[in-house]
Amino acid sequence: CTMAQSRAIRLKMVARMSELGSKGDLKTLVKELITSDTGKQIEKDANFIFPIKDCYIRKVKVLKKPKFDITALMEWHTDDGVDVGAVVTDTTEETPLVAGSGG
């Protein structure tokens, strides 16, 4: 793989990831990266430049910070009043300390 081919493949990868990032918000982007086969799509896009095998997304870097949206932040941290946890009871019994027990 020559340097020109590497640059062309990298350009295809950046284009595919930018397309994914511009589709929606951060929550949908993370869900898309976890569930979809973006690596296979990149393989198909760059296959005519150089045959790529086993293309996986290892790391994603945010290049431009999105505008701060307070409503989106509050949507992530809403308290619906629904308690999702269960009450835990203490089942341990206290044992009396005995002199010379090493404790």
PABAPA-885955 format. One record per atom (N, C-alpha, C, O, CB): residue number from 1; residue in one letter; atom name; x, y, z. Coordinates in pm, 1 decimal. Each point is the difference from the previous one (the first is absolute). Glycine has a CB too. Example, Ala and Ser with C-alpha at 12.3 -4.5 7.8 and 13.67 -1.06 7.14 Angstrom:
[1 'A' 'N' [1319.0 -569.0 780.0]];
[1 'A' 'CA' [-89.0 119.0 0.0]];
[1 'A' 'C' [90.0 120.0 0.0]];
[1 'A' 'O' [103.6 -1.9 66.5]];
[1 'A' 'CB' [-292.8 -115.4 58.1]];
[2 'S' 'N' [154.2 222.3 -196.6]];
[2 'S' 'CA' [82.0 119.0 6.0]];
[2 'S' 'C' [-77.0 109.0 73.0]];
[2 'S' 'O' [50.9 110.8 16.9]];
[2 'S' 'CB' [67.5 -173.6 -231.4]];
***
This chain:
[1 'C' 'N' [84.6 -117.6 0.0]];
[1 'C' 'CA' [-84.6 117.6 0.0]];
[1 'C' 'C' [90.2 125.4 0.0]];
[1 'C' 'O' [80.0 20.0 91.4]];
[1 'C' 'CB' [-267.0 -146.4 32.2]];
[2 'T' 'N' [172.9 206.8 -223.8]];
[2 'T' 'CA' [83.1 119.8 -9.3]];
[2 'T' 'C' [-57.0 111.7 85.7]];
[2 'T' 'O' [-110.2 -11.3 53.6]];
[2 'T' 'CB' [179.4 -54.3 -284.8]];
[3 'M' 'N' [6.2 172.0 243.1]];
[3 'M' 'CA' [-43.8 113.1 81.3]];
[3 'M' 'C' [-124.2 65.2 -60.3]];
[3 'M' 'O' [-90.1 41.8 72.8]];
[3 'M' 'CB' [327.3 -3.8 1.1]];
[4 'A' 'N' [-241.9 -29.4 -205.6]];
[4 'A' 'CA' [-116.9 59.9 -66.1]];
[4 'A' 'C' [-124.5 -84.4 24.8]];
[4 'A' 'O' [-108.6 53.8 21.0]];
[4 'A' 'CB' [257.8 45.5 -197.7]];
[5 'Q' 'N' [-133.6 -231.7 174.3]];
[5 'Q' 'CA' [-113.2 -87.9 28.0]];
[5 'Q' 'C' [-44.4 14.0 145.2]];
[5 'Q' 'O' [-119.6 0.5 28.9]];
[5 'Q' 'CB' [200.3 -160.6 -204.7]];
[6 'S' 'N' [14.1 171.4 265.5]];
[6 'S' 'CA' [-33.4 17.5 141.9]];
[6 'S' 'C' [-76.9 129.3 21.5]];
[6 'S' 'O' [-97.7 2.7 74.7]];
[6 'S' 'CB' [302.0 -132.5 -10.0]];
[7 'R' 'N' [-160.8 236.5 -129.7]];
[7 'R' 'CA' [-70.7 128.2 12.3]];
[7 'R' 'C' [-141.3 -9.7 -55.6]];
[7 'R' 'O' [-94.1 52.7 59.3]];
[7 'R' 'CB' [312.5 68.0 -76.3]];
[8 'A' 'N' [-233.4 -188.0 -96.6]];
[8 'A' 'CA' [-131.7 -13.3 -61.7]];
[8 'A' 'C' [-92.9 -83.6 87.4]];
[8 'A' 'O' [-118.1 32.0 13.5]];
[8 'A' 'CB' [223.3 -11.2 -240.2]];
[9 'I' 'N' [-53.1 -126.2 285.2]];
[9 'I' 'CA' [-80.8 -83.9 89.9]];
[9 'I' 'C' [-38.1 78.7 124.7]];
[9 'I' 'O' [-113.9 -7.5 46.0]];
[9 'I' 'CB' [228.9 -200.2 -131.4]];
[10 'R' 'N' [-19.6 283.5 140.6]];
[10 'R' 'CA' [-28.5 82.2 117.9]];
[10 'R' 'C' [-106.6 103.8 -31.3]];
[10 'R' 'O' [-85.2 28.5 84.2]];
[10 'R' 'CB' [319.6 -63.3 -2.8]];
[11 'L' 'N' [-230.7 91.2 -200.3]];
[11 'L' 'CA' [-99.8 98.3 -42.1]];
[11 'L' 'C' [-138.9 -63.5 -6.4]];
[11 'L' 'O' [-98.7 61.5 40.4]];
[11 'L' 'CB' [275.2 61.9 -170.9]];
[12 'K' 'N' [-183.9 -246.9 79.6]];
[12 'K' 'CA' [-128.3 -72.7 -3.9]];
[12 'K' 'C' [-50.7 -26.9 141.8]];
[12 'K' 'O' [-119.5 11.4 27.2]];
[12 'K' 'CB' [185.6 -118.5 -246.5]];
[13 'M' 'N' [25.6 71.5 309.1]];
[13 'M' 'CA' [-39.5 -27.6 137.9]];
[13 'M' 'C' [-52.3 125.9 68.7]];
[13 'M' 'O' [-101.0 -4.2 70.2]];
[13 'M' 'CB' [271.5 -179.2 -60.2]];
[14 'V' 'N' [-102.0 293.9 -30.5]];
[14 'V' 'CA' [-43.0 125.7 61.3]];
[14 'V' 'C' [-134.9 43.1 -56.8]];
[14 'V' 'O' [-85.1 50.5 73.2]];
[14 'V' 'CB' [325.5 17.0 -39.0]];
[15 'A' 'N' [-259.9 -87.3 -163.8]];
[15 'A' 'CA' [-127.5 36.6 -61.7]];
[15 'A' 'C' [-114.1 -83.3 57.5]];
[15 'A' 'O' [-107.6 53.4 27.0]];
[15 'A' 'CB' [228.7 12.1 -236.9]];
[16 'R' 'N' [-99.3 -196.2 229.0]];
[16 'R' 'CA' [-103.7 -88.4 54.2]];
[16 'R' 'C' [-31.5 37.2 144.9]];
[16 'R' 'O' [-116.6 2.6 39.2]];
[16 'R' 'CB' [192.6 -187.7 -192.9]];
[17 'M' 'N' [26.1 213.5 232.4]];
[17 'M' 'CA' [-23.1 33.7 140.6]];
[17 'M' 'C' [-64.7 137.8 13.6]];
[17 'M' 'O' [-82.6 20.5 88.9]];
[17 'M' 'CB' [279.4 -162.5 -24.2]];
[18 'S' 'N' [-160.6 236.4 -151.4]];
[18 'S' 'CA' [-64.0 131.7 3.2]];
[18 'S' 'C' [-146.6 -10.3 -38.4]];
[18 'S' 'O' [-85.0 69.1 56.2]];
[18 'S' 'CB' [303.8 38.6 -111.6]];
[19 'E' 'N' [-247.5 -194.0 -40.3]];
[19 'E' 'CA' [-139.2 -22.3 -40.3]];
[19 'E' 'C' [-80.5 -57.4 115.8]];
[19 'E' 'O' [-114.4 39.6 22.3]];
[19 'E' 'CB' [187.9 -76.6 -259.8]];
[20 'L' 'N' [-13.9 -56.1 310.9]];
[20 'L' 'CA' [-67.7 -56.9 116.8]];
[20 'L' 'C' [-20.5 105.1 109.3]];
[20 'L' 'O' [-105.8 5.3 62.7]];
[20 'L' 'CB' [206.7 -228.7 -116.5]];
[21 'G' 'N' [0.1 306.1 75.8]];
[21 'G' 'CA' [-7.7 99.3 106.7]];
[21 'G' 'C' [-98.3 111.1 -27.2]];
[21 'G' 'O' [-54.9 58.5 93.4]];
[21 'G' 'CB' [286.8 -110.9 -42.8]];
[22 'S' 'N' [-255.3 82.7 -177.7]];
[22 'S' 'CA' [-90.4 110.0 -32.6]];
[22 'S' 'C' [-145.9 -42.8 -6.2]];
[22 'S' 'O' [-88.1 84.3 -16.4]];
[22 'S' 'CB' [273.7 19.8 -108.7]];
[23 'K' 'N' [-212.3 -232.0 137.9]];
[23 'K' 'CA' [-138.5 -48.8 -10.9]];
[23 'K' 'C' [-86.3 39.3 119.0]];
[23 'K' 'O' [-115.3 39.3 -17.9]];
[23 'K' 'CB' [200.9 -229.1 -115.4]];
[24 'G' 'N' [-32.0 179.9 254.1]];
[24 'G' 'CA' [-84.7 26.2 115.8]];
[24 'G' 'C' [80.5 46.3 119.1]];
[24 'G' 'O' [109.2 55.2 -13.7]];
[24 'G' 'CB' [-268.2 -224.8 -68.8]];
[25 'D' 'N' [102.7 146.0 200.0]];
[25 'D' 'CA' [67.2 43.6 121.8]];
[25 'D' 'C' [98.1 -106.6 48.1]];
[25 'D' 'O' [17.6 -103.6 -64.1]];
[25 'D' 'CB' [-218.5 241.7 125.9]];
[26 'L' 'N' [263.5 -111.1 50.4]];
[26 'L' 'CA' [105.1 -86.1 51.8]];
[26 'L' 'C' [-53.1 -137.4 39.6]];
[26 'L' 'O' [67.0 -101.3 -19.8]];
[26 'L' 'CB' [52.8 304.4 99.0]];
[27 'K' 'N' [-238.7 -205.8 -24.0]];
[27 'K' 'CA' [-58.0 -126.4 44.8]];
[27 'K' 'C' [-21.3 -94.8 -118.0]];
[27 'K' 'O' [31.3 -118.7 9.2]];
[27 'K' 'CB' [-142.9 238.4 181.7]];
[28 'T' 'N' [58.6 -67.8 -301.0]];
[28 'T' 'CA' [-22.3 -85.3 -117.3]];
[28 'T' 'C' [132.3 -38.9 -65.3]];
[28 'T' 'O' [11.6 -109.5 -55.0]];
[28 'T' 'CB' [-233.9 219.9 18.2]];
[29 'L' 'N' [321.5 -23.0 42.2]];
[29 'L' 'CA' [130.9 -31.8 -56.9]];
[29 'L' 'C' [64.7 -116.0 74.9]];
[29 'L' 'O' [52.6 -92.4 -62.0]];
[29 'L' 'CB' [-25.6 331.6 -9.2]];
[30 'V' 'N' [-30.7 -234.9 203.4]];
[30 'V' 'CA' [58.2 -107.4 80.2]];
[30 'V' 'C' [-73.0 -130.8 -26.2]];
[30 'V' 'O' [63.2 -104.5 -15.2]];
[30 'V' 'CB' [4.9 270.3 191.2]];
[31 'K' 'N' [-200.4 -160.8 -181.4]];
[31 'K' 'CA' [-78.0 -120.0 -27.5]];
[31 'K' 'C' [32.3 -55.3 -138.6]];
[31 'K' 'O' [10.5 -121.5 -17.1]];
[31 'K' 'CB' [-192.6 206.8 167.2]];
[32 'E' 'N' [197.7 1.8 -248.3]];
[32 'E' 'CA' [32.6 -40.5 -136.7]];
[32 'E' 'C' [139.3 -63.6 -6.2]];
[32 'E' 'O' [19.1 -100.6 -68.3]];
[32 'E' 'CB' [-166.0 285.4 -20.7]];
[33 'L' 'N' [243.1 -127.1 159.2]];
[33 'L' 'CA' [135.7 -55.0 -1.7]];
[33 'L' 'C' [6.6 -136.6 67.3]];
[33 'L' 'O' [77.7 -85.9 -41.7]];
[33 'L' 'CB' [12.0 318.3 43.0]];
[34 'I' 'N' [-170.0 -252.8 101.5]];
[34 'I' 'CA' [2.4 -126.6 71.5]];
[34 'I' 'C' [-71.3 -108.9 -79.2]];
[34 'I' 'O' [49.1 -112.6 -8.5]];
[34 'I' 'CB' [-41.7 237.0 225.3]];
[35 'T' 'N' [-121.7 -92.4 -274.2]];
[35 'T' 'CA' [-83.0 -103.7 -60.9]];
[35 'T' 'C' [25.9 -23.1 -148.3]];
[35 'T' 'O' [-17.1 -112.3 -47.5]];
[35 'T' 'CB' [-151.4 170.1 214.6]];
[36 'S' 'N' [208.6 42.8 -240.6]];
[36 'S' 'CA' [9.7 -17.6 -144.5]];
[36 'S' 'C' [134.6 -57.9 -41.0]];
[36 'S' 'O' [91.6 -12.2 81.3]];
[36 'S' 'CB' [-248.9 202.4 -110.8]];
[37 'D' 'N' [167.4 -225.2 -97.0]];
[37 'D' 'CA' [124.3 -54.1 -53.8]];
[37 'D' 'C' [67.4 106.4 -85.9]];
[37 'D' 'O' [13.2 -15.6 -121.4]];
[37 'D' 'CB' [-106.9 -220.1 124.9]];
[38 'T' 'N' [135.9 343.2 60.8]];
[38 'T' 'CA' [63.8 111.7 -69.0]];
[38 'T' 'C' [132.5 -42.4 -61.0]];
[38 'T' 'O' [38.5 50.9 -105.3]];
[38 'T' 'CB' [-149.7 108.5 262.1]];
[39 'G' 'N' [180.9 -250.9 -93.2]];
[39 'G' 'CA' [126.1 -49.5 -53.2]];
[39 'G' 'C' [-17.6 -67.2 -135.1]];
[39 'G' 'O' [82.6 17.0 -89.7]];
[39 'G' 'CB' [-2.0 -46.3 322.0]];
[40 'K' 'N' [-187.1 -46.1 -246.8]];
[40 'K' 'CA' [-27.6 -65.7 -128.5]];
[40 'K' 'C' [-35.9 101.2 -107.5]];
[40 'K' 'O' [34.4 -18.5 -116.7]];
[40 'K' 'CB' [-111.7 -184.3 239.4]];
[41 'Q' 'N' [8.3 309.6 -84.2]];
[41 'Q' 'CA' [-32.4 105.2 -96.5]];
[41 'Q' 'C' [127.3 70.3 -46.6]];
[41 'Q' 'O' [13.3 33.0 -117.8]];
[41 'Q' 'CB' [-238.8 -1.3 226.1]];
[42 'I' 'N' [318.4 -9.0 -16.6]];
[42 'I' 'CA' [127.3 61.7 -37.1]];
[42 'I' 'C' [79.3 -94.5 -90.6]];
[42 'I' 'O' [64.2 44.6 -95.1]];
[42 'I' 'CB' [-61.2 86.0 312.1]];
[43 'E' 'N' [-7.3 -260.2 -187.6]];
[43 'E' 'CA' [66.1 -98.2 -86.5]];
[43 'E' 'C' [-53.5 7.4 -142.3]];
[43 'E' 'O' [76.8 -1.5 -96.2]];
[43 'E' 'CB' [-41.8 -147.5 294.1]];
[44 'K' 'N' [-167.4 156.8 -210.7]];
[44 'K' 'CA' [-60.3 7.0 -133.5]];
[44 'K' 'C' [38.3 128.6 -72.2]];
[44 'K' 'O' [28.4 -2.0 -119.7]];
[44 'K' 'CB' [-218.7 -136.9 201.9]];
[45 'D' 'N' [191.2 251.4 -9.2]];
[45 'D' 'CA' [33.0 128.3 -61.7]];
[45 'D' 'C' [144.6 3.9 -49.4]];
[45 'D' 'O' [28.2 54.7 -106.6]];
[45 'D' 'CB' [-196.7 54.8 255.1]];
[46 'A' 'N' [259.2 -167.4 -71.2]];
[46 'A' 'CA' [142.2 10.6 -32.3]];
[46 'A' 'C' [54.2 -121.9 -73.5]];
[46 'A' 'O' [120.1 -7.0 -26.3]];
[46 'A' 'CB' [-95.3 150.2 225.5]];
[47 'N' 'N' [-108.9 -237.7 -232.5]];
[47 'N' 'CA' [45.8 -123.9 -62.5]];
[47 'N' 'C' [59.4 22.6 -139.1]];
[47 'N' 'O' [91.4 -72.4 -39.6]];
[47 'N' 'CB' [-265.6 -48.3 169.4]];
[48 'F' 'N' [125.1 218.2 -203.7]];
[48 'F' 'CA' [53.5 22.8 -134.0]];
[48 'F' 'C' [135.2 71.6 5.7]];
[48 'F' 'O' [72.7 0.1 -99.3]];
[48 'F' 'CB' [-307.3 10.0 10.1]];
[49 'I' 'N' [270.1 50.9 203.1]];
[49 'I' 'CA' [131.5 62.5 15.0]];
[49 'I' 'C' [104.0 -107.0 35.5]];
[49 'I' 'O' [103.9 -12.0 -64.9]];
[49 'I' 'CB' [-211.7 230.4 138.4]];
[50 'F' 'N' [77.1 -295.1 30.6]];
[50 'F' 'CA' [88.0 -107.4 43.7]];
[50 'F' 'C' [-86.9 -98.3 77.9]];
[50 'F' 'O' [-80.5 43.4 82.4]];
[50 'F' 'CB' [288.1 109.1 -72.8]];
[51 'P' 'N' [-194.6 -282.8 -32.3]];
[51 'P' 'CA' [-85.2 -96.2 73.0]];
[51 'P' 'C' [28.8 1.1 150.0]];
[51 'P' 'O' [111.7 -28.5 43.2]];
[51 'P' 'CB' [-120.1 -114.5 -248.4]];
[52 'I' 'N' [-92.0 175.5 281.9]];
[52 'I' 'CA' [12.7 8.9 145.5]];
[52 'I' 'C' [-69.4 -121.0 60.8]];
[52 'I' 'O' [-107.1 -40.7 -45.1]];
[52 'I' 'CB' [115.5 295.5 39.4]];
[53 'K' 'N' [53.7 -311.7 108.4]];
[53 'K' 'CA' [-58.2 -113.5 69.6]];
[53 'K' 'C' [-6.4 33.3 148.5]];
[53 'K' 'O' [93.1 59.7 54.1]];
[53 'K' 'CB' [-4.5 -223.3 -227.9]];
[54 'D' 'N' [-195.2 126.5 238.7]];
[54 'D' 'CA' [-18.4 18.7 144.7]];
[54 'D' 'C' [13.8 146.1 40.8]];
[54 'D' 'O' [94.4 36.6 69.9]];
[54 'D' 'CB' [-7.2 -267.1 -33.3]];
[55 'C' 'N' [-179.3 312.4 -79.3]];
[55 'C' 'CA' [-1.4 141.8 33.5]];
[55 'C' 'C' [-93.3 20.3 120.1]];
[55 'C' 'O' [-120.0 -25.9 -9.4]];
[55 'C' 'CB' [167.7 92.3 -233.5]];
[56 'Y' 'N' [7.1 -20.5 354.6]];
[56 'Y' 'CA' [-77.1 23.0 121.9]];
[56 'Y' 'C' [23.6 141.6 48.6]];
[56 'Y' 'O' [105.2 59.1 -24.9]];
[56 'Y' 'CB' [-91.2 -302.7 86.0]];
[57 'I' 'N' [-113.7 297.8 8.9]];
[57 'I' 'CA' [13.7 132.2 60.6]];
[57 'I' 'C' [53.5 -20.8 140.8]];
[57 'I' 'O' [-63.9 -63.8 83.7]];
[57 'I' 'CB' [-126.4 163.3 -223.4]];
[58 'R' 'N' [308.6 -44.5 164.0]];
[58 'R' 'CA' [63.4 -16.0 129.2]];
[58 'R' 'C' [-18.2 122.8 87.4]];
[58 'R' 'O' [-19.2 -11.2 121.1]];
[58 'R' 'CB' [183.9 -141.0 -226.1]];
[59 'K' 'N' [-158.7 269.4 43.1]];
[59 'K' 'CA' [-4.2 123.7 77.0]];
[59 'K' 'C' [-68.5 107.1 -83.7]];
[59 'K' 'O' [19.3 5.7 -121.4]];
[59 'K' 'CB' [192.1 -67.7 247.3]];
[60 'V' 'N' [-289.7 145.2 -63.1]];
[60 'V' 'CA' [-66.9 111.5 -67.0]];
[60 'V' 'C' [41.4 127.6 71.2]];
[60 'V' 'O' [-5.9 8.1 122.6]];
[60 'V' 'CB' [-192.0 -152.9 -193.8]];
[61 'K' 'N' [239.4 243.5 -5.4]];
[61 'K' 'CA' [45.9 126.4 56.4]];
[61 'K' 'C' [-95.7 110.9 -42.1]];
[61 'K' 'O' [-34.9 11.0 -117.5]];
[61 'K' 'CB' [275.8 -89.9 114.2]];
[62 'V' 'N' [-283.0 160.4 98.7]];
[62 'V' 'CA' [-88.2 112.0 -28.8]];
[62 'V' 'C' [86.5 117.0 -44.3]];
[62 'V' 'O' [82.7 49.5 76.7]];
[62 'V' 'CB' [-256.7 -129.0 91.8]];
[63 'L' 'N' [154.7 123.8 -292.8]];
[63 'L' 'CA' [81.9 108.4 -53.0]];
[63 'L' 'C' [-58.4 136.7 29.4]];
[63 'L' 'O' [73.6 95.6 24.7]];
[63 'L' 'CB' [2.0 -248.7 -202.3]];
[64 'K' 'N' [-207.7 162.6 174.9]];
[64 'K' 'CA' [-64.5 128.0 26.0]];
[64 'K' 'C' [-108.9 -21.2 103.5]];
[64 'K' 'O' [-86.6 -86.1 -15.7]];
[64 'K' 'CB' [137.2 169.1 -218.3]];
[65 'K' 'N' [-45.2 -3.9 339.5]];
[65 'K' 'CA' [-96.4 -13.6 107.8]];
[65 'K' 'C' [-135.4 54.4 -45.0]];
[65 'K' 'O' [-6.8 109.1 -56.6]];
[65 'K' 'CB' [191.2 -90.2 228.5]];
[66 'P' 'N' [-292.7 -94.0 -147.4]];
[66 'P' 'CA' [-131.7 50.4 -38.3]];
[66 'P' 'C' [-43.6 114.0 90.6]];
[66 'P' 'O' [55.6 20.1 108.0]];
[66 'P' 'CB' [-115.3 -246.4 -194.8]];
[67 'K' 'N' [-40.7 300.7 41.5]];
[67 'K' 'CA' [-53.6 108.6 82.1]];
[67 'K' 'C' [-62.8 -58.5 125.3]];
[67 'K' 'O' [-61.4 -106.6 -3.7]];
[67 'K' 'CB' [20.4 249.2 -200.8]];
[68 'F' 'N' [56.7 -72.2 314.8]];
[68 'F' 'CA' [-54.9 -46.3 127.1]];
[68 'F' 'C' [-150.2 21.1 1.2]];
[68 'F' 'O' [-48.0 112.1 -16.7]];
[68 'F' 'CB' [264.2 -60.0 134.3]];
[69 'D' 'N' [-289.4 -159.3 -98.0]];
[69 'D' 'CA' [-145.2 5.9 1.8]];
[69 'D' 'C' [-46.5 -46.8 138.3]];
[69 'D' 'O' [12.0 -118.0 33.0]];
[69 'D' 'CB' [-28.0 76.8 -286.3]];
[70 'I' 'N' [-36.7 133.1 333.6]];
[70 'I' 'CA' [-40.0 -32.0 137.1]];
[70 'I' 'C' [-117.4 -97.1 2.2]];
[70 'I' 'O' [-10.2 -81.7 91.4]];
[70 'I' 'CB' [91.4 306.3 -17.7]];
[71 'T' 'N' [-169.7 -217.2 -172.3]];
[71 'T' 'CA' [-114.4 -92.5 -1.5]];
[71 'T' 'C' [46.4 -143.0 -26.3]];
[71 'T' 'O' [-55.1 -94.0 57.1]];
[71 'T' 'CB' [-94.2 279.7 -137.8]];
[72 'A' 'N' [249.1 -203.2 -4.3]];
[72 'A' 'CA' [52.3 -134.1 -25.0]];
[72 'A' 'C' [69.7 -54.9 124.2]];
[72 'A' 'O' [-9.0 -119.1 29.5]];
[72 'A' 'CB' [36.3 175.4 -272.8]];
[73 'L' 'N' [42.1 31.2 315.7]];
[73 'L' 'CA' [65.5 -41.7 123.1]];
[73 'L' 'C' [-103.7 -43.3 103.1]];
[73 'L' 'O' [16.8 -101.8 67.1]];
[73 'L' 'CB' [174.1 258.5 -114.3]];
[74 'M' 'N' [-295.5 -80.8 59.0]];
[74 'M' 'CA' [-104.8 -34.5 95.4]];
[74 'M' 'C' [-72.8 -127.1 -41.5]];
[74 'M' 'O' [-49.9 -73.5 85.2]];
[74 'M' 'CB' [23.5 315.5 -30.2]];
[75 'E' 'N' [20.2 -268.1 -183.9]];
[75 'E' 'CA' [-63.1 -122.9 -48.3]];
[75 'E' 'C' [80.6 -122.7 43.6]];
[75 'E' 'O' [-57.1 -104.4 31.7]];
[75 'E' 'CB' [-37.1 230.3 -229.1]];
[76 'W' 'N' [225.8 -112.6 198.7]];
[76 'W' 'CA' [85.1 -111.0 42.8]];
[76 'W' 'C' [-8.9 -21.9 149.8]];
[76 'W' 'O' [11.4 -113.3 47.0]];
[76 'W' 'CB' [142.1 160.4 -236.8]];
[77 'H' 'N' [-173.9 60.6 266.0]];
[77 'H' 'CA' [0.8 -8.1 145.7]];
[77 'H' 'C' [-137.5 29.6 58.1]];
[77 'H' 'O' [-11.1 79.0 93.7]];
[77 'H' 'CB' [251.1 -12.2 -94.1]];
[78 'T' 'N' [-342.1 -126.9 -51.7]];
[78 'T' 'CA' [-133.6 23.2 54.1]];
[78 'T' 'C' [-26.0 -95.8 114.3]];
[78 'T' 'O' [48.0 -113.4 1.8]];
[78 'T' 'CB' [-129.5 193.5 -225.2]];
[79 'D' 'N' [4.2 -31.3 318.4]];
[79 'D' 'CA' [-43.1 -83.2 110.8]];
[79 'D' 'C' [-150.2 -18.7 -15.4]];
[79 'D' 'O' [-78.9 89.6 30.3]];
[79 'D' 'CB' [266.4 -7.2 124.4]];
[80 'D' 'N' [-224.9 -198.8 -201.5]];
[80 'D' 'CA' [-141.4 -26.5 -26.1]];
[80 'D' 'C' [-77.2 -35.0 126.5]];
[80 'D' 'O' [-122.0 -15.8 -4.0]];
[80 'D' 'CB' [185.5 -61.4 -222.6]];
[81 'G' 'N' [6.4 65.2 338.0]];
[81 'G' 'CA' [-65.9 -37.3 123.8]];
[81 'G' 'C' [-16.6 -150.5 11.4]];
[81 'G' 'O' [-58.4 -48.4 96.9]];
[81 'G' 'CB' [-59.7 266.6 -98.3]];
[82 'V' 'N' [168.0 -292.2 -94.8]];
[82 'V' 'CA' [-10.9 -144.9 2.2]];
[82 'V' 'C' [126.5 -55.6 63.8]];
[82 'V' 'O' [111.1 25.7 -46.3]];
[82 'V' 'CB' [-258.9 -28.0 -161.1]];
[83 'D' 'N' [129.2 -73.7 313.7]];
[83 'D' 'CA' [114.2 -59.3 67.3]];
[83 'D' 'C' [30.7 -133.2 -66.0]];
[83 'D' 'O' [-82.0 -91.7 3.3]];
[83 'D' 'CB' [24.7 207.3 214.6]];
[84 'V' 'N' [173.9 -126.4 -277.0]];
[84 'V' 'CA' [34.1 -121.5 -72.3]];
[84 'V' 'C' [73.1 -101.0 87.1]];
[84 'V' 'O' [16.3 -115.5 -39.5]];
[84 'V' 'CB' [-5.4 250.2 -167.6]];
[85 'G' 'N' [33.0 -93.1 323.9]];
[85 'G' 'CA' [74.5 -90.1 87.7]];
[85 'G' 'C' [-91.0 -68.2 99.8]];
[85 'G' 'O' [-116.3 37.5 15.4]];
[85 'G' 'CB' [316.4 106.2 -41.9]];
[86 'A' 'N' [-147.5 -243.1 93.6]];
[86 'A' 'CA' [-74.2 -70.6 103.4]];
[86 'A' 'C' [68.5 25.7 133.7]];
[86 'A' 'O' [120.3 25.5 6.1]];
[86 'A' 'CB' [-197.5 -204.3 -170.4]];
[87 'V' 'N' [-1.1 171.8 270.3]];
[87 'V' 'CA' [52.0 23.6 133.5]];
[87 'V' 'C' [83.2 -120.4 41.0]];
[87 'V' 'O' [-43.5 -114.2 -14.3]];
[87 'V' 'CB' [-154.4 260.8 74.9]];
[88 'V' 'N' [316.5 -120.8 -10.1]];
[88 'V' 'CA' [89.1 -107.3 43.4]];
[88 'V' 'C' [-2.9 -5.9 151.1]];
[88 'V' 'O' [18.5 101.1 67.8]];
[88 'V' 'CB' [129.6 -73.8 -271.1]];
[89 'T' 'N' [-171.8 -147.2 255.9]];
[89 'T' 'CA' [-3.0 -16.0 144.8]];
[89 'T' 'C' [133.2 -57.5 44.8]];
[89 'T' 'O' [64.3 -76.1 -72.2]];
[89 'T' 'CB' [-315.4 42.4 72.0]];
[90 'D' 'N' [290.7 71.5 119.9]];
[90 'D' 'CA' [126.6 -45.3 56.1]];
[90 'D' 'C' [-21.9 -136.9 63.1]];
[90 'D' 'O' [-74.8 -12.4 97.0]];
[90 'D' 'CB' [152.2 251.3 -55.6]];
[91 'T' 'N' [-12.8 -341.5 -95.7]];
[91 'T' 'CA' [-20.2 -136.0 49.3]];
[91 'T' 'C' [113.3 -47.4 89.4]];
[91 'T' 'O' [-4.9 -112.1 50.7]];
[91 'T' 'CB' [-123.9 64.8 -255.8]];
[92 'T' 'N' [229.5 129.0 225.4]];
[92 'T' 'CA' [112.6 -41.9 84.5]];
[92 'T' 'C' [-37.8 16.7 146.0]];
[92 'T' 'O' [-64.7 97.2 38.9]];
[92 'T' 'CB' [230.8 -32.5 -217.5]];
[93 'E' 'N' [-124.5 -161.0 257.6]];
[93 'E' 'CA' [-23.8 7.3 143.4]];
[93 'E' 'C' [129.9 40.1 68.5]];
[93 'E' 'O' [108.5 -43.0 -39.2]];
[93 'E' 'CB' [-291.6 -132.8 26.3]];
[94 'E' 'N' [170.4 257.3 113.5]];
[94 'E' 'CA' [118.7 43.5 72.3]];
[94 'E' 'C' [42.2 -109.6 96.6]];
[94 'E' 'O' [-80.3 -51.2 78.0]];
[94 'E' 'CB' [11.9 293.9 -99.3]];
[95 'T' 'N' [194.9 -276.9 14.2]];
[95 'T' 'CA' [53.2 -98.4 94.2]];
[95 'T' 'C' [75.1 74.6 109.8]];
[95 'T' 'O' [75.0 93.6 -28.1]];
[95 'T' 'CB' [-56.6 -271.6 -153.8]];
[96 'P' 'N' [-38.0 137.6 303.7]];
[96 'P' 'CA' [69.8 69.0 109.0]];
[96 'P' 'C' [149.7 -27.9 -7.7]];
[96 'P' 'O' [41.9 -110.0 -36.1]];
[96 'P' 'CB' [-247.5 93.9 181.4]];
[97 'L' 'N' [284.8 115.4 -111.4]];
[97 'L' 'CA' [145.3 -14.0 -2.0]];
[97 'L' 'C' [43.0 -77.2 123.2]];
[97 'L' 'O' [-45.8 27.0 111.0]];
[97 'L' 'CB' [73.1 188.9 -240.0]];
[98 'V' 'N' [61.2 -312.4 108.1]];
[98 'V' 'CA' [52.9 -81.4 107.4]];
[98 'V' 'C' [141.9 43.0 25.9]];
[98 'V' 'O' [76.6 21.8 -93.9]];
[98 'V' 'CB' [-226.1 -215.1 34.5]];
[99 'A' 'N' [185.1 205.5 182.7]];
[99 'A' 'CA' [135.7 41.9 34.7]];
[99 'A' 'C' [99.5 -102.9 -51.3]];
[99 'A' 'O' [-18.2 -120.3 18.7]];
[99 'A' 'CB' [-66.2 242.0 185.8]];
[100 'G' 'N' [187.5 -74.2 -268.2]];
[100 'G' 'CA' [104.3 -87.8 -51.9]];
[100 'G' 'C' [-33.2 -60.4 -136.1]];
[100 'G' 'O' [66.3 -93.6 -44.8]];
[100 'G' 'CB' [-7.1 44.0 278.7]];
[101 'S' 'N' [-161.9 103.3 -299.4]];
[101 'S' 'CA' [-38.3 -56.1 -129.9]];
[101 'S' 'C' [84.9 56.2 -113.2]];
[101 'S' 'O' [-13.6 -43.9 -114.3]];
[101 'S' 'CB' [-218.4 15.0 199.8]];
[102 'G' 'N' [317.1 122.7 -57.0]];
[102 'G' 'CA' [89.6 53.8 -102.1]];
[102 'G' 'C' [-64.3 108.4 -83.6]];
[102 'G' 'O' [55.5 35.7 -103.9]];
[102 'G' 'CB' [56.1 -254.1 97.8]];
[103 'G' 'N' [-220.8 270.8 43.9]];
[103 'G' 'CA' [-69.1 98.4 -80.0]];
[103 'G' 'C' [18.4 134.7 49.4]];
[103 'G' 'O' [-53.0 94.8 -58.0]];
[103 'G' 'CB' [-105.7 -257.7 1.3]];
***
